[in-house]
Amino acid sequence: MKLKFLLVTGCLALLIGCAGTPSAENAALSDENVAAHNKTADEKDKVVCEYVKETGSYRRVKQCRTIAQKEKQSEEARRAIADESYQTGSGGDGQ
């Protein structure tokens, strides 16, 4: 009887722990709010939302960014990769 109680309690605790609330930033950015904003925004200021997996987790999180922010992050990532490969001398000769 105790084992059954512990099993049910554990499952409930797990379900409650996984049922997190969305962040305040993304909660305010519902699909309707994003659509209304994008109608009046310039091309670079339009908001794009996507679901991405957190590292080390199966959980998907909604991320909303402007097109300008996405382009800036992509450029910074490209630059960081280029700088890293230049500094490490990844020419394939092991040095």
Secondary structure, 3 states (H helix, E strand, C coil): CHHHHHHHHHHHHHHHHHCCCCCHHHHHCCHHHHHHHHHHCCHHHCEEEEEEECCCCCCEEEEEEEHHHHHHHHHHHHHHHHHHHHHHCCCCCCC
